[in-house]
Amino acid sequence: MPVPDSLIRTLLSEYEQRRTVAQQQAQDRKTALYRRIPRLQAIEEELEAIGLRAVRRYLQSGSMSKEQIMTSLKQDNERLLAEKRRLLSEAGVSEEDLAVHYQCPICQDTGYVGGQKCRCLQQRLIDYAYDQSNLKKIIRTENFSTFDLQRFSTAIPYGESHSPRDNAAQVRELTQAYARHFPENSPRNLFFYGVSGTGKTFFCNCIAKAVLDAGYTALYLTAYDFCSAMEAYRFRDKSAAAPSPSIHDLIRDIDLLIIDDLGTEFNTALSVSDLFYGVNQRLLQQKSTIISTNLSLEQIEKVYTERMASRIAGNYRLIKLFGPDLRLSPRLAP
């Protein structure tokens, strides 16, 4: 599962803290027990020194063979362990009570097993992705399972070859396939356009939930929020500790970036530059981006320059949605 480095760093820092706490708690339990039964600490120290004693005996003894020395040390080890078990039993304590109690015994709170991400880290990445996506609440109600085709009109609008319902059915099929094959899509990017209330944001949310459920990361931002976040990052206090992950990290690294309502942000030279940077940077990184807007590609060129329109036309699948405003329309008959 490809994941942003910034998310990995954040989670591994949490794992390190978790591991440190677990190890300290185990040491505290041992220290308290050693105060009660000093002989236990002496046994532990003797057990740790057995290897060194083996070397000394081998070097100092001229009459004992290596096998004899190892047998003697094995007997010492078994004697000490038996005494340790007896003392623990008399104190009503088990070996498990003294062990380090990691939250994940499989990876011992390292996040990795045999160089591969442990299943606990995989789950944390999915949970973290949901939290960072700005979608956690909305995708509970806006997803492919709640999609209602009957909300779309069957009347064919002037200038169109088919009805909004037929068009929405095609878009649903296309977006489901996009989510199913994510991120190995060609093209990797989608551009939803059309008038307000035709389902653009709903389809974005449907894709986002499917992508998140598959274990990838997604970030939803309105164009206004995108520009505001970029502006805040640009004028941040550079002497302060950087947030982890920063908006700059997420825009660059997140598996799926959704920029909704392009054209509703306060348009300035900086916002145009920031949006182009985000789109272009993701193309260079071969990361997937979805844009939704009420603007046509011709209007995009006028507002955001020919460079922006060119990037979209050449690297995005253009998807038009049309029909009456769904927020004002009742559920229609099949």
MOWO-V126191 format. One record per residue. RES is the residue in three letters. OMEGA is omega in whole degrees, 0 to 359 (* if undefined). NEAR is the number of other C-alpha atoms within 12 Angstrom. Layout:
BEGIN
RES:OMEGA:NEAR
RES:OMEGA:NEAR
END
This chain:
BEGIN
MET:178:23
PRO:181:24
VAL:179:32
PRO:178:34
ASP:182:21
SER:177:28
LEU:179:35
ILE:181:32
ARG:180:21
THR:183:24
LEU:180:32
LEU:174:26
SER:176:18
GLU:178:21
TYR:180:27
GLU:178:20
GLN:180:18
ARG:181:23
ARG:179:25
THR:179:21
VAL:181:19
ALA:180:25
GLN:179:22
GLN:179:19
GLN:178:20
ALA:179:22
GLN:178:20
ASP:178:18
ARG:179:23
LYS:182:27
THR:179:17
ALA:180:18
LEU:179:24
TYR:177:24
ARG:179:14
ARG:186:17
ILE:182:22
PRO:182:18
ARG:179:20
LEU:179:32
GLN:179:24
ALA:178:18
ILE:180:27
GLU:181:21
GLU:177:19
GLU:179:23
LEU:180:26
GLU:183:18
ALA:184:18
ILE:180:24
GLY:179:20
LEU:178:16
ARG:179:22
ALA:180:27
VAL:182:16
ARG:180:17
ARG:181:22
TYR:182:21
LEU:186:15
GLN:184:14
SER:177:15
GLY:185:12
SER:183:12
MET:177:16
SER:178:16
LYS:181:19
GLU:179:14
GLN:179:17
ILE:181:25
MET:178:22
THR:179:15
SER:180:21
LEU:177:27
LYS:178:19
GLN:177:16
ASP:181:23
ASN:181:25
GLU:179:18
ARG:180:17
LEU:179:26
LEU:179:23
ALA:178:17
GLU:179:22
LYS:180:29
ARG:180:22
ARG:181:20
LEU:178:24
LEU:180:27
SER:179:17
GLU:180:14
ALA:181:17
GLY:182:14
VAL:178:23
SER:176:18
GLU:181:22
GLU:179:16
ASP:182:20
LEU:182:24
ALA:175:20
VAL:182:25
HIS:179:25
TYR:176:26
GLN:175:23
CYS:180:23
PRO:182:19
ILE:182:19
CYS:182:23
GLN:176:24
ASP:172:31
THR:181:31
GLY:184:34
TYR:174:22
VAL:180:18
GLY:179:10
GLY:179:9
GLN:179:15
LYS:176:24
CYS:181:24
ARG:178:21
CYS:178:26
LEU:177:34
GLN:181:30
GLN:178:23
ARG:179:28
LEU:178:37
ILE:179:33
ASP:180:24
TYR:179:31
ALA:177:39
TYR:182:31
ASP:183:21
GLN:190:31
SER:187:35
ASN:186:25
LEU:193:35
LYS:183:25
LYS:188:15
ILE:184:21
ILE:172:30
ARG:182:20
THR:180:18
GLU:181:25
ASN:185:31
PHE:182:30
SER:179:19
THR:180:19
PHE:183:28
ASP:182:25
LEU:183:29
GLN:177:20
ARG:185:28
PHE:183:34
SER:176:30
THR:180:25
ALA:181:19
ILE:181:18
PRO:178:18
TYR:178:11
GLY:179:10
GLU:182:16
SER:180:14
HIS:186:21
SER:174:23
PRO:180:34
ARG:178:33
ASP:179:26
ASN:180:28
ALA:178:34
ALA:178:26
GLN:180:20
VAL:177:34
ARG:180:32
GLU:181:20
LEU:183:24
THR:175:38
GLN:178:28
ALA:179:22
TYR:181:31
ALA:182:37
ARG:184:25
HIS:181:19
PHE:3:33
PRO:183:33
GLU:180:18
ASN:175:24
SER:357:20
PRO:182:24
ARG:192:32
ASN:179:40
LEU:179:40
PHE:178:42
PHE:177:39
TYR:182:36
GLY:183:29
VAL:183:23
SER:172:28
GLY:182:26
THR:173:34
GLY:184:42
LYS:181:40
THR:179:37
PHE:179:37
PHE:176:45
CYS:181:46
ASN:177:43
CYS:180:39
ILE:182:47
ALA:181:48
LYS:180:42
ALA:180:34
VAL:178:40
LEU:179:41
ASP:179:27
ALA:176:26
GLY:176:30
TYR:182:40
THR:180:48
ALA:178:50
LEU:178:42
TYR:175:42
LEU:167:37
THR:179:30
ALA:178:33
TYR:180:25
ASP:178:27
PHE:182:39
CYS:179:36
SER:180:24
ALA:179:26
MET:179:30
GLU:179:23
ALA:179:20
TYR:182:23
ARG:185:18
PHE:179:12
ARG:174:18
ASP:186:11
LYS:177:11
SER:180:8
ALA:179:9
ALA:181:10
ALA:176:16
PRO:181:20
SER:356:21
PRO:178:25
SER:178:26
ILE:178:33
HIS:178:29
ASP:183:29
LEU:180:37
ILE:181:41
ARG:194:32
ASP:187:33
ILE:183:44
ASP:180:41
LEU:175:48
LEU:177:49
ILE:175:47
ILE:187:41
ASP:174:37
ASP:176:34
LEU:182:39
GLY:180:34
THR:180:22
GLU:176:27
PHE:189:21
ASN:176:20
THR:177:18
ALA:180:16
LEU:180:20
SER:176:29
VAL:179:32
SER:180:23
ASP:180:31
LEU:178:44
PHE:178:32
TYR:182:25
GLY:181:38
VAL:184:39
ASN:180:28
GLN:181:26
ARG:175:32
LEU:180:29
LEU:180:16
GLN:183:20
GLN:177:24
LYS:185:38
SER:180:44
THR:174:48
ILE:178:48
ILE:172:46
SER:184:45
THR:171:36
ASN:184:30
LEU:173:28
SER:179:27
LEU:177:34
GLU:178:18
GLN:176:19
ILE:181:29
GLU:181:21
LYS:185:18
VAL:189:27
TYR:179:32
THR:181:20
GLU:181:19
ARG:180:22
MET:180:30
ALA:180:28
SER:179:20
ARG:181:31
ILE:182:37
ALA:184:22
GLY:187:21
ASN:182:28
TYR:169:31
ARG:182:28
LEU:183:30
ILE:181:33
LYS:173:30
LEU:184:41
PHE:180:35
GLY:179:33
PRO:179:27
ASP:183:21
LEU:181:28
ARG:179:15
LEU:186:14
SER:174:16
PRO:176:15
ARG:184:19
LEU:180:18
ALA:179:13
PRO:*:12
END
